[in-house]
Amino acid sequence: MREKYVYWKDEDMWLGYFEEYPDYRTQGETIEDLEDHLKDIYKELTSGSIPTLRRVAELEVA
């Protein structure tokens, strides 16, 4: 399974979040470390344990 994520470098840290969950960011010292943290946060986001979880979706209107 694959999920898209957004990432960038801010000074000496890599930051990122999943496109579907933009409110839930994480960081890492390297891109590999960031990806490990993203995998961890994805497990938490999809576990159902976070109340009032906000997501992004697409809707065709025309």
N, C-alpha and C positions, 0 to 999 in steps of 0.2 A: 504494500500500500504506500502511496506517496501523497504528500500534502505540500502545497506551496507555502513558502514563508518569505517574509521581507527581512532583510538584514543590512546593517551598515556598521562602519567602524567609527567610534567616537573616542578620539585620543588613543588610549591603549586598550580599549575594550571593544568587543564585538557585541552588538545588540540586535535583537530580532523578535519577531512574532509571526504567528500563522495568519495568513490573509483572512481566514474565517473568524479568527478570534483576536482582533486588533487591540483589545483592552488588556491582553495578558502578555506582557513582554518579559524577556529574560536576557541574560548576558553571559559572555564567556571571555576568557583571556585569549583564546584562539578560535578560529572558525570551527574547528572540530569540537572544542569545549562548548561553544554555543549550540552546535547541533545536538550534543548530548543533553544539554539543558532543555532544548526544544522537545526532544523525545520525552523527557520526564514530564514537562508541563503538558504535553499532548495527552499522556496517559491520565493525568489529573483532570484535564478539561473534558475528556470523553468518558470519565468514570461515573458521572452523574452526582459527584459529591460536592460540586460547587453550586450553591443556590443562586438564582437569578443570573445565570450565565448569559451574557450577551454575545450574539454572533452576527456575522454579515452574510447576507444572501442576495440573490438576484431575482428580479421579477420582470417578466416580459409584459409590457403594458400596451403595446400596439402590434 
